[in-house]
Every structure is written in structure tokens, then in C-alpha cells.
Amino acid sequence: MATDLEAQLRAASLRVTRPRLAVLAALRDHPHVDTDTVIALVRSDLPTVSHQAVYDVLRALTEAGLVRRIQPDRSPARYESRVGDNHHHVMCRSCGAIADVDCAVGHVPCLTPSDDHGFVVDEAEVVYWGTCPDCATDRTSQ
């Protein structure tokens, strides 16, 4: 699997480094995690990696389009490796769980604004808010 990650880095004209590979692997296996979680996951493979190195890698991967940064209202920034498909998210108000939701209509930008103010819209970012099944079950059992 590291060869797939290496190929992604090379295709984005980024050097292949152990911290970059570790961050990509962490995000592939754990989507929608915050920076602290990424650091902990990376440190399980690279115990001496610094906070700053992980922040720098996340920034470089985001700028290169290999990683997407999302920041739902009242939530820390989260990162995921699913990019390029204009998908959306559903988020639990209670526990903060996040899941991917495919494009609302099936083509970019997924939603048509009532007034685009002259903008050429090419993307819509949507977060659906609600209660996840686990939290809903907890509420009904109380």
C-alpha cells in the first residue's frame, strides 16, 4: 500500500517522506480526524515526529489536493483523504461523528443557489446536522 501512497505524492510533485506517507496512511484508515488524532496516529509509526512536522505535512497535502480540510461549525478542523468528488458530510450534534454523503444531486455543484450574485459556482459545501444512530438509541433508552 505504501507504493500507492508514494505514487500519489509523486503525482502531486511532492517528495516522498516518511511523515507524508504516515499522514496519508492515517487519513486513509481514519477519515474525518482532527489534527491531534492525526499526530497520535502518525506517532504510532514515527514516535519522534514533531507536532510542527505533522502540521506542515497536512498543509502541504491539502495545498497539493491530496487531503481535504473540513471545519464544520463548532468543530475543530478535520482531515480526510477522499478528495475531488464534491461529497458532503453528515455530523452528529451529540458526539461529533461524521460520515460522508455523496453529492446531493449527482453532478457538480450539487446545489443551485437561489441567487449566485454573478459567481460561477463550481462547488457546494454542505454539512447535514443531526443525531447519529448510537446517540439516538442512547436518548430513547434514557
Buried (B, 14 or more C-beta within 10 A) or exposed (E): EEEEBBEBBEEBEBEEEEBBBBBBBBBBEBBBBBBEBBBBBBBEEBEEBEEEBBEBBBEBBBEBEBBBBBEBEEBEEBBBBEBEEBBBBBBBEBEBBBEEEEBBEEEEBBBEEEEEEEEEEEEBEBBEEEBBEEBEEEEEEE
